[in-house]
Amino acid sequence: MRFLSTLALLLTATFLPAQDFDFKGVPADYAVTFATASSRGLKISDSPQAKAFKARLEKIIAGLDKSGQDSKQMQAAIIKATGLDLESPDNRYAGGFSMTKDGSFTGGLIVRARHDGSKLAAHAKAKNVPSLQAGAVKGWKIQELIASLGDELAQAANSFPTPPAEAAGATEDFGVFDVDNDTMVIAQTKEAARIIGLLKGQGASYALPSAQRSAVAATGRAYAIVSVNAAKLPATPELAQSGFVSGLLAMGEKGSDQVMKVSTTFTSKEKAAPLAMQAQGMLAMAPMMLASDPSKTETPEEKEMKALAGDFLAGIQPVEASGNQVSLTAKWDTLKLYGMMEKIVAIGATKMNEATTPTPAKK
């Protein structure tokens, strides 16, 4: 009995992270698909170091833009209106999009996050948010719903891009559709109805190809993936000539490291070879491009940015080519990665302040 219980624990620890990527509801004909897994227990987002890092970033951003000080109030307003905690490590997202030759997109986002549907409906009604319908599921226009949550969010919603006038009449409204207290769908009405049907088992949803699952597993406990299926992309001579079949980007956590895996598949070894050579050549050239030019004077910020780029590149391993597949793996210590990101944000904030601060007039 002890052996069986131990085996059950081992199997759970091994397979649950991969099963946490829930693509149910994502149409199988999407060219690009993505999903996130729960980050509970991960150092990157659910640890004392992560929370301290987030607090430092918020302080930097608030110093750059005073509206950043209102983020807590905005989050409180969202919780009050919907019961949705955007910072919960249990939140998960999945979705994707397809495209046509003329550049138009069709897609949707599935939000798997605990919220209060009755509270959301009551808020939308009280604020006169226009409603939408996707089959039997009610929703609300997303721009107006966001605007109803507070002045800061209203400013952000009002800055959303709008379609050209000639296309406006034919463009469906994007909405937030409340499927149940654990699931919301964000999409245009017809696409939302299709996604909701898949969530209810009406048709086959997207499934991550078996060839890509090993790449995901190589990142440790994966928490985000993006997959590209070339067969669903608009056909072009350039795409056919490249031999590109599929691609994957996966992020995960292994011990104290963050691991990134990029994997591409081609129709043949010969088609894969040029990419492998180009990628390895770029990696070899990068350190030389970062070397200082003794004939030029660099600012402290420029020197620091080059040092940060060097630290980032140091985590990238040599390109791997095996048959018709080309892959790249990168690994960074989590705490060092926090430090790199924090420095980049701080330098950006300094530059932004310099750009927006008026130069004193000469006397």
C-alpha positions as a printed NumPy array, in Angstrom:
array([[  0.   ,   0.   ,   0.   ],
       [  2.839,   2.377,   0.873],
       [  4.47 ,   1.608,  -2.49 ],
       [  1.217,   2.335,  -4.36 ],
       [  0.653,   5.634,  -2.568],
       [  4.243,   6.685,  -3.246],
       [  3.861,   5.722,  -6.905],
       [  0.633,   7.74 ,  -7.104],
       [  2.391,  10.805,  -5.696],
       [  5.251,  10.428,  -8.181],
       [  2.868,  10.067, -11.107],
       [  0.887,  13.078,  -9.971],
       [  4.028,  15.199,  -9.684],
       [  5.18 ,  14.028, -13.108],
       [  2.016,  14.396, -15.153],
       [ -0.108,  17.12 , -13.6  ],
       [  2.025,  20.054, -14.809],
       [  1.617,  18.919, -18.43 ],
       [ -2.121,  18.305, -17.95 ],
       [ -2.472,  21.819, -16.546],
       [ -2.347,  23.152, -20.113],
       [ -6.033,  22.994, -20.926],
       [ -6.732,  23.552, -24.631],
       [-10.369,  22.487, -24.43 ],
       [-12.401,  25.128, -26.219],
       [ -9.56 ,  26.278, -28.486],
       [-10.529,  25.619, -32.13 ],
       [ -8.323,  23.05 , -33.849],
       [ -8.095,  25.182, -36.993],
       [ -6.179,  28.026, -35.322],
       [ -2.743,  28.675, -36.833],
       [ -1.305,  30.017, -33.574],
       [ -2.352,  28.687, -30.174],
       [ -1.172,  29.452, -26.657],
       [ -1.834,  28.431, -23.08 ],
       [ -0.594,  29.105, -19.585],
       [ -0.575,  26.839, -16.549],
       [ -1.02 ,  27.619, -12.886],
       [  2.026,  29.347, -11.42 ],
       [  1.238,  28.361,  -7.849],
       [  4.466,  27.395,  -6.089],
       [  6.727,  28.65 ,  -8.872],
       [  9.615,  30.945,  -7.951],
       [  8.988,  33.126, -10.993],
       [  5.642,  34.414,  -9.723],
       [  4.528,  32.78 ,  -6.469],
       [  7.41 ,  33.172,  -4.042],
       [  8.534,  35.808,  -1.508],
       [ 11.265,  36.87 ,  -3.959],
       [  8.699,  37.274,  -6.746],
       [  6.423,  39.381,  -4.571],
       [  9.336,  41.58 ,  -3.483],
       [ 10.42 ,  41.955,  -7.116],
       [  6.883,  42.969,  -8.129],
       [  6.75 ,  45.563,  -5.338],
       [ 10.059,  47.088,  -6.486],
       [  8.846,  47.259, -10.08 ],
       [  5.592,  48.912,  -8.997],
       [  7.61 ,  51.52 ,  -7.11 ],
       [  9.757,  52.23 , -10.185],
       [  6.708,  52.499, -12.457],
       [  4.831,  54.697,  -9.98 ],
       [  7.802,  57.055,  -9.957],
       [  7.61 ,  57.243, -13.741],
       [  3.836,  57.568, -14.045],
       [  1.787,  58.621, -11.033],
       [ -1.191,  56.687, -12.368],
       [  0.795,  53.572, -11.518],
       [  0.007,  54.312,  -7.875],
       [ -3.639,  53.581,  -8.653],
       [ -3.012,  49.964,  -9.671],
       [ -4.089,  48.62 ,  -6.294],
       [ -7.311,  50.643,  -6.437],
       [ -7.945,  49.374,  -9.973],
       [ -7.469,  45.779,  -8.882],
       [ -9.75 ,  46.348,  -5.914],
       [-12.418,  47.754,  -8.259],
       [-12.176,  44.675, -10.496],
       [-12.529,  42.336,  -7.503],
       [-15.484,  44.329,  -6.194],
       [-17.282,  44.28 ,  -9.552],
       [-16.477,  40.743, -10.687],
       [-14.874,  38.798,  -7.839],
       [-11.906,  38.203, -10.163],
       [ -8.413,  38.382,  -8.656],
       [ -6.088,  39.051, -11.599],
       [ -3.043,  38.215,  -9.469],
       [ -4.133,  34.716,  -8.457],
       [ -1.488,  32.116,  -9.402],
       [ -4.332,  29.737, -10.225],
       [ -5.53 ,  31.799, -13.196],
       [ -4.967,  30.119, -16.56 ],
       [ -5.416,  31.315, -20.113],
       [ -5.72 ,  29.603, -23.491],
       [ -6.597,  30.713, -26.972],
       [ -5.211,  31.543, -30.355],
       [ -6.038,  32.906, -33.77 ],
       [ -6.169,  32.145, -37.459],
       [ -5.545,  34.538, -40.318],
       [ -6.299,  35.006, -43.987],
       [ -4.186,  36.246, -46.885],
       [ -5.779,  39.693, -46.645],
       [ -4.5  ,  40.036, -43.077],
       [ -7.773,  39.613, -41.183],
       [ -7.727,  37.69 , -37.909],
       [-10.185,  35.448, -36.103],
       [ -9.468,  34.336, -32.586],
       [-10.448,  34.195, -28.969],
       [ -9.234,  33.966, -25.382],
       [-10.449,  31.57 , -22.701],
       [ -9.941,  32.86 , -19.164],
       [-10.02 ,  30.129, -16.542],
       [-10.224,  32.124, -13.337],
       [-12.521,  32.028, -10.339],
       [-15.028,  34.897, -10.354],
       [-18.595,  35.716,  -9.323],
       [-20.905,  35.616, -12.337],
       [-23.889,  37.11 , -10.496],
       [-21.751,  39.988,  -9.254],
       [-20.457,  40.597, -12.784],
       [-24.007,  40.603, -14.217],
       [-25.248,  42.973, -11.503],
       [-22.348,  45.378, -12.109],
       [-22.916,  45.36 , -15.89 ],
       [-26.618,  46.054, -15.395],
       [-26.007,  48.869, -12.895],
       [-23.491,  50.525, -15.237],
       [-25.688,  50.056, -18.335],
       [-23.025,  48.053, -20.15 ],
       [-24.457,  46.895, -23.531],
       [-25.067,  43.143, -23.556],
       [-24.287,  40.544, -26.214],
       [-25.384,  36.972, -26.792],
       [-23.298,  33.976, -27.917],
       [-25.839,  31.193, -28.219],
       [-27.351,  30.732, -24.767],
       [-24.468,  32.519, -23.009],
       [-24.771,  36.192, -22.126],
       [-21.931,  38.629, -22.464],
       [-21.123,  42.318, -22.517],
       [-19.197,  44.608, -24.846],
       [-15.636,  44.447, -23.582],
       [-14.667,  48.09 , -24.146],
       [-17.663,  49.414, -22.244],
       [-17.267,  46.798, -19.499],
       [-13.634,  47.759, -18.909],
       [-14.542,  51.454, -18.938],
       [-17.209,  50.84 , -16.276],
       [-14.618,  49.602, -13.776],
       [-12.992,  52.97 , -13.032],
       [-11.596,  56.179, -14.495],
       [ -8.114,  54.787, -15.138],
       [ -9.51 ,  51.746, -16.932],
       [-11.932,  53.971, -18.852],
       [ -8.987,  55.977, -20.199],
       [ -7.285,  52.754, -21.276],
       [-10.486,  51.394, -22.886],
       [-11.109,  54.613, -24.788],
       [ -7.632,  54.374, -26.294],
       [ -8.348,  50.952, -27.85 ],
       [ -7.777,  50.982, -31.631],
       [-10.946,  51.145, -33.721],
       [-11.456,  49.527, -37.139],
       [-11.432,  51.738, -40.257],
       [-14.755,  53.411, -41.034],
       [-15.333,  51.273, -44.144],
       [-14.931,  48.086, -42.081],
       [-16.706,  49.238, -38.936],
       [-20.174,  48.202, -40.121],
       [-19.046,  44.655, -40.843],
       [-17.028,  44.224, -37.66 ],
       [-18.589,  42.288, -34.807],
       [-18.279,  43.563, -31.27 ],
       [-15.801,  41.893, -28.953],
       [-17.388,  40.72 , -25.756],
       [-16.747,  39.053, -22.42 ],
       [-18.977,  35.998, -22.141],
       [-19.579,  34.442, -18.728],
       [-19.665,  30.67 , -19.259],
       [-19.576,  29.741, -15.561],
       [-17.899,  30.921, -12.362],
       [-14.587,  29.414, -13.485],
       [-14.596,  30.318, -17.178],
       [-14.985,  33.402, -19.351],
       [-14.535,  33.748, -23.112],
       [-13.327,  36.914, -24.816],
       [-14.034,  36.994, -28.548],
       [-16.37 ,  38.315, -31.203],
       [-19.899,  36.965, -30.895],
       [-19.822,  34.218, -33.544],
       [-16.364,  33.013, -32.539],
       [-17.351,  33.064, -28.867],
       [-20.331,  30.808, -29.671],
       [-17.979,  28.377, -31.453],
       [-15.53 ,  28.34 , -28.534],
       [-18.304,  27.868, -25.978],
       [-19.627,  24.942, -28.018],
       [-16.192,  23.306, -27.905],
       [-16.008,  23.902, -24.144],
       [-19.234,  21.947, -23.861],
       [-17.824,  19.057, -25.888],
       [-19.462,  19.956, -29.206],
       [-16.554,  19.134, -31.511],
       [-12.826,  18.503, -31.244],
       [-10.611,  21.122, -29.633],
       [ -6.954,  21.757, -30.397],
       [ -4.438,  19.262, -28.976],
       [ -0.721,  19.882, -28.587],
       [  1.149,  17.596, -31.048],
       [  3.015,  14.729, -29.39 ],
       [  6.264,  15.873, -31.029],
       [  6.032,  19.161, -29.129],
       [  5.229,  17.641, -25.749],
       [  8.798,  16.448, -25.198],
       [ 10.077,  19.98 , -25.789],
       [  7.584,  21.296, -23.23 ],
       [  8.656,  18.631, -20.711],
       [ 12.313,  19.642, -21.185],
       [ 11.586,  23.013, -19.528],
       [ 10.773,  21.377, -16.178],
       [  7.456,  22.638, -14.855],
       [  6.194,  24.517, -17.894],
       [  3.944,  27.521, -17.352],
       [  3.513,  29.055, -20.826],
       [  3.545,  27.716, -24.369],
       [  2.928,  29.099, -27.864],
       [  2.501,  26.69 , -30.786],
       [  2.443,  27.486, -34.52 ],
       [  0.966,  25.172, -37.169],
       [  2.196,  26.159, -40.636],
       [ -0.525,  24.108, -42.334],
       [ -3.097,  26.565, -40.956],
       [ -1.193,  29.682, -42.065],
       [ -2.111,  31.405, -45.358],
       [ -0.306,  29.56 , -48.156],
       [  2.517,  31.557, -49.74 ],
       [  5.405,  30.569, -52.038],
       [  7.87 ,  31.729, -49.369],
       [  6.299,  29.498, -46.701],
       [  6.264,  26.515, -49.04 ],
       [  9.877,  27.112, -50.024],
       [ 11.02 ,  27.306, -46.382],
       [  9.671,  23.858, -45.562],
       [  8.506,  25.13 , -42.174],
       [  6.018,  22.741, -40.562],
       [  5.576,  23.859, -36.956],
       [  7.115,  25.841, -34.143],
       [  6.959,  25.931, -30.36 ],
       [  8.006,  28.342, -27.635],
       [  7.807,  26.994, -24.086],
       [  8.742,  28.56 , -20.748],
       [  9.185,  26.553, -17.576],
       [ 10.912,  26.384, -14.23 ],
       [ 13.468,  23.728, -13.314],
       [ 14.911,  24.024,  -9.823],
       [ 16.202,  27.573,  -9.385],
       [ 16.281,  28.257, -13.141],
       [ 13.878,  29.59 , -15.728],
       [ 14.119,  27.527, -18.913],
       [ 13.067,  28.568, -22.404],
       [ 12.776,  26.111, -25.27 ],
       [ 12.283,  27.067, -28.918],
       [ 11.677,  24.15 , -31.262],
       [ 11.015,  24.19 , -35.019],
       [ 10.181,  21.369, -37.402],
       [ 10.737,  21.319, -41.169],
       [  9.794,  18.983, -43.994],
       [ 13.35 ,  17.646, -44.273],
       [ 16.852,  17.799, -42.828],
       [ 17.935,  19.869, -45.816],
       [ 15.235,  22.473, -45.159],
       [ 16.177,  22.639, -41.467],
       [ 19.923,  23.119, -42.051],
       [ 19.864,  26.807, -43.179],
       [ 18.   ,  27.934, -40.06 ],
       [ 20.382,  26.029, -37.789],
       [ 23.402,  27.643, -39.451],
       [ 21.898,  31.149, -39.389],
       [ 20.824,  30.899, -35.743],
       [ 24.198,  29.583, -34.602],
       [ 25.974,  32.262, -36.628],
       [ 23.915,  35.01 , -34.988],
       [ 24.688,  33.636, -31.528],
       [ 28.407,  33.573, -32.361],
       [ 28.321,  37.156, -33.659],
       [ 26.311,  38.605, -30.769],
       [ 29.195,  38.952, -28.232],
       [ 31.306,  40.76 , -30.837],
       [ 28.464,  43.156, -31.564],
       [ 28.277,  43.973, -27.847],
       [ 31.999,  44.705, -27.574],
       [ 32.831,  48.325, -26.781],
       [ 34.156,  50.585, -29.517],
       [ 37.227,  52.371, -28.079],
       [ 36.724,  55.239, -30.536],
       [ 33.324,  56.094, -29.078],
       [ 32.325,  57.329, -25.641],
       [ 29.516,  55.314, -24.087],
       [ 27.118,  56.578, -21.446],
       [ 26.766,  54.624, -18.178],
       [ 23.307,  53.499, -19.334],
       [ 24.704,  52.165, -22.613],
       [ 27.423,  50.257, -20.774],
       [ 24.896,  48.778, -18.373],
       [ 22.537,  47.761, -21.174],
       [ 25.399,  45.999, -22.964],
       [ 26.324,  44.204, -19.753],
       [ 22.697,  43.114, -19.319],
       [ 22.555,  41.877, -22.907],
       [ 25.75 ,  39.903, -22.268],
       [ 24.253,  38.298, -19.159],
       [ 21.129,  37.416, -21.14 ],
       [ 23.103,  35.881, -24.009],
       [ 25.198,  33.86 , -21.553],
       [ 22.117,  31.816, -20.727],
       [ 21.515,  30.746, -24.34 ],
       [ 22.922,  27.355, -25.228],
       [ 24.232,  26.314, -28.675],
       [ 21.643,  25.578, -31.354],
       [ 20.74 ,  21.89 , -31.667],
       [ 19.949,  20.326, -35.052],
       [ 18.613,  16.784, -35.281],
       [ 17.154,  15.586, -38.55 ],
       [ 14.358,  17.92 , -39.591],
       [ 14.218,  19.673, -36.203],
       [ 16.096,  22.724, -34.946],
       [ 15.883,  23.737, -31.288],
       [ 17.367,  26.24 , -28.914],
       [ 17.439,  26.136, -25.118],
       [ 18.118,  29.012, -22.741],
       [ 18.45 ,  28.905, -18.966],
       [ 18.692,  31.762, -16.463],
       [ 18.916,  31.719, -12.675],
       [ 15.607,  33.134, -11.427],
       [ 17.104,  35.698,  -9.031],
       [ 19.59 ,  36.886, -11.658],
       [ 16.746,  37.184, -14.158],
       [ 14.824,  39.341, -11.674],
       [ 17.9  ,  41.57 , -11.405],
       [ 18.217,  41.909, -15.183],
       [ 14.548,  42.803, -15.653],
       [ 14.617,  45.281, -12.775],
       [ 17.661,  47.077, -14.191],
       [ 16.086,  47.274, -17.643],
       [ 12.898,  48.805, -16.22 ],
       [ 14.916,  51.242, -14.083],
       [ 16.998,  52.382, -17.077],
       [ 13.832,  52.764, -19.15 ],
       [ 12.201,  54.809, -16.393],
       [ 15.255,  57.085, -16.167],
       [ 15.249,  57.622, -19.923],
       [ 11.519,  58.35 , -19.927],
       [ 11.889,  60.878, -17.135],
       [ 14.706,  62.583, -19.012],
       [ 12.607,  62.737, -22.171],
       [  9.569,  64.222, -20.419],
       [ 11.384,  66.648, -18.106],
       [ 11.659,  70.138, -19.667],
       [ 15.217,  71.406, -20.167],
       [ 15.85 ,  74.522, -18.011],
       [ 16.065,  77.667, -20.092],
       [ 19.511,  79.228, -20.399],
       [ 19.946,  82.565, -18.734]])
